[in-house]
Amino acid sequence: MKSSTRRSALKQMAFLTIGSGFVFQSCNSVAHENDSLVIPHKPLKPVYIPSGTFPKAADGSTFGDGVTGGPKVRSEYTNGQFCCQEGFLKPKTAGPPPHLHKELDEVMRVVEGTVHVLVGDTVTEVHAGDWHVRPHGIIHTFWNAGEVPAGFIDIYLNQDLLSMFDEYTRIGIKLKSKGLEMQSPEGINLTDELMKKFGITMFPDKFPPIIQKYGLTV
């Protein structure tokens, strides 16, 4: 894997999290008792999330600035059933580097513009009002190839991915305090450890052809 390609992928991950602003914590597990599905019970409370606001993690950290996205429904609001974030992509802008999840399934709903979604070898244009499901175990990514901004909601099932983004942001802040970047050796090691914890495998070598074909910026 070329180091320059890897650095480019890390830079894009940083842009999508720290630039808009991952401690491992997965969604609550479910147990089986007498062949019945038992979900740990914890009374839920109503949560109001005004437009343009991004709920913070327990330690007060968050990511997102209202332009490139941020958390909306956190896992603790749903007893670990799901969590989601709101995302925005400027025209001709790439999303995350191609990657796959070992366990996480994702559901996207586009609310404005059009988002191109790659799953395996198939690219689908997802327009405003459309939904798209990205199953785990398949390489995927998305981008905005259009001339207008694109907005979407990503729903995460089977795993609390927002905690990963939170910790990625903390890593960036820690490195910055040392005068280091995410592309530094320490940043790469910390990112690799984080991706391993969350079962994420990156494929940065697949990124440049997409960027070139659709004329994207990162």
Buried (B, 14 or more C-beta within 10 A) or exposed (E): EEEEBBBBBBBBBBBBBBBBBBBEBBBBEEEEEEEEEEEEEEEEEEEEBEEEBBBBBEEEBBBBBBEBBBBBBBBBBBBBBBBBBBBBBBBBBBBBBBBBBEBBBBBBBBBBBBBBBBBEEEBEEBEBEBEBEBEBEEBBBBBBBBEEBBBBBBBBBBBBBBBBBBBBBBBBEEBEEEEBBBBBEBBBEBBEEBBEBBBBEBBBBBBBEBBEEBEBEB
